[in-house]
Amino acid sequence: MDRLRIGIIGLGWFGEIHAETIAGVPNLELTALCTRTPDRLAALGEKFGVKKLYRDYHDMLADPEIDAVSICTMWDQHTEPAIAALKAGKHVFLEKPIASTVADAQKITAASKGAKGILFIGHVVRFNPRYRMAKQAAQSPQRDRRAQARAAPAPRSAARQGPCVIKGNHSRRGAWIYHLPGMPYYEATRPEAWFCSEEEAQAAGYRRAIVR
């Protein structure tokens, strides 16, 4: 399989971010969109050039030309589409949180056992080097030292701007450097390789290339 064909269920502002991201990755194909709102469905279908538009996710899941789905509905509406997608043999990227109740989360994970597709919950900050460093510090033999951490939500405007991407012109062929406002620049496949500024990344052999 040269390209993974993906459909998106739920086209709120975060569903649109998923669409933008999928459309920008060379080996992914944004194949289908699904939402109950006809105007929104038509608008994003036109924006991304997607022909397969669905108002019922069951119809989308019946399409054999779709390999995977991103589920971007509200978290209290995750359970039914996630279980249905797993039963249909699709790979599932399920936005966090997995569900609004423990019982629903258990139903989803139970459905993933033995399923043909892979279930992945979008806890993407686990790839953020700052979180990796915090975990390493907590597991360190010197963890009795006092430390302080502060977190604040990023504004939606920052998320909509998307990442600044520096494409590898580096010994690691095909490597990418990612950056979001207020975060280090880091290599996606090697999060320990991170830089405090774009200048440092460029000095290490990366050149800037804004995607989308």
N, C-alpha and C positions, 0 to 999 in steps of 0.2 A: 504494500500500500504506500504510494508516494505521497498522498495527501489525506489527512484526516478530515472527514466531512462532518461539520458541526451544525447543530440547530440550537437556537436559544429560546427558552421558555421564560417569558416575563420580560417586557421591554420598558421597564422604568428607566430612570437615569443610569442605574448600574448595569442594566441589561444592554443599554446603548454603549457603555464603556466596554463591556465584553465584546460587542460587535466590532467596535473600533480596534480592539486588541487582536481579535481573531483575523480580521481583514488585513492586518499588518504583518502577520507571520507567514513566511513563504510556504511552509508545508502544511498549513491549515486552510480549509475552505469553508467560508461561511455559506452554508447550503440552505438553511431554512430559518424562519422567524415565526414566533407564536405569541399572540396576546389576544385578549378578549376585546380590546379596543380597536375598532376597524380603522379609524383615522390614523392612530399611532402606527398600526401595522403597515398601512399603505405608505406612510411617510418614511419609515425606516427601511422598508423594502426598496423604495426608490433611492434613498440615500446610499445604500450599500449594494445596490444592484442585485438584490436577492429575489428570485422568482417564486420560490416555494414559500407561500405565506399561509399560516394556519391560525384559526381562532380556537381550535380544540387540540390540546396537546396529544390526545389519543391518536388523532389523524397523523400528526407529525411522527409519532413513535412507530406507526405502522409502515413508514416509508423505509424500504430496505437500503436506500441510498444515503441514509444518515447513519454515521458511525457513532456519534457521541452527541451529548446535549449539555449545555450550560443551563442550570436552573437558577433564575434570578428573580423569582417571585418573592413576595414577602415571606419572612421565615415561618409564619404560622400557616403558610400554604405550600410548604416544601414536601410534606409527607406523601401525598397521593402521586404527584408527578414523578418524584424520585423513585418510589417503589414501582410505578408503572414503567419507567424508563429501564430500570434494572431487569424487570421481567421481560422487557422487549429485547434484551441483549445489548443495550447501548452502554457505552462508557458514560459516566455521569460526573460532571463537575458541579458540585452543589455549594452555593454560596453559604457563607457562615451567617448566623449560627445554623447548625444542622437542622434544628427544629425548635419549636417554642416550648416543648415539654420533654421530659426525660422519656416518657412512654413512646412518643413519636420518634425520638432519636433511636430508641431501641428497635422500633419497627423498621426503620430505614437500614440500620446496620444489619439486622437479621436478613433483610431482603438481599443485601450485598453478598451474603455468605453463599458461595457456590454459583453466583451469577456469572454469566459470560463476560459482562462488562466490569470495568473497574470503577469503584466509587472513590471520589476524592473530594474532601471538604476544603473549602477555600480559605484555610488559615494561612494565608500567604506570608504573614509577618514572620513566620518561622524561618524564612529565607533571608530576612533582614539581618545584616551582620551585627547590628546593635543588640538584637534579641539573642543571637548566638553568643555574643560576649557576655550578656547578662546571665545566660544559662551557665556558661563556663565559670563565671565568677561565683555563682551559687554552688557549683559542684567542686569548687577549688578547696584544697586542704586549708586554705587561709580564709574560708568563708565566714569565720567568726569576726572578721573585720567589719566595722560599720560602713555601710554604703548607702547612698541615696539615689533614687531614680525618679524622674518626673516624666509624665506623659500628658499629651494634650492632643485632641482630635485635630486632624488637618482640615482646613476649610474645603468645602466641595469644589470651590473654584480651582484649588490646587490639583485635586484629583482629576478634574475635567481636562486640565492642561496636558495630562499624560506625562510619561517619563521623558527626561532628556536622555538620549541614547548615544553612546559613543561606540561605534562599531570597531571591532578588533582589526588593527593593522599591526599585529603583535605576534609573538612566537606561538601563542595559542591560537592557531588558525580557526577562524570562524567564531572567536569568542566575542561576547558582547559585554559592555559596561552599562549598567543601569543607574539612574539617579532620579529620586523624587525630592521635591523641596524639603530641606531640613534633614536630608539623609545623606550618608556617604555615597560615593560612586563605587559600585562593586560589580564583580563579574558574576553573572547569573549562575554559571556552572561551577564556580569556585568562590563562594561567598567570603572566604577568608582573604581573597584578593580585593582589597578595597582601598579607596583613596579619599583624602579629605577635600580635594578640589579637582576641578576639571584639568587644571594645569598639571597636577601630579599624575593623573591618568594619562594625559598626553605625553608626559615625560617618560612614562613606562611603555610607550609605543602605541597608544590608542589614539585614533583620530575621531573627531566629532562628526556625527551624521544624525540629524534629526529625522525621525521616522514619523510620518503622518503629521 
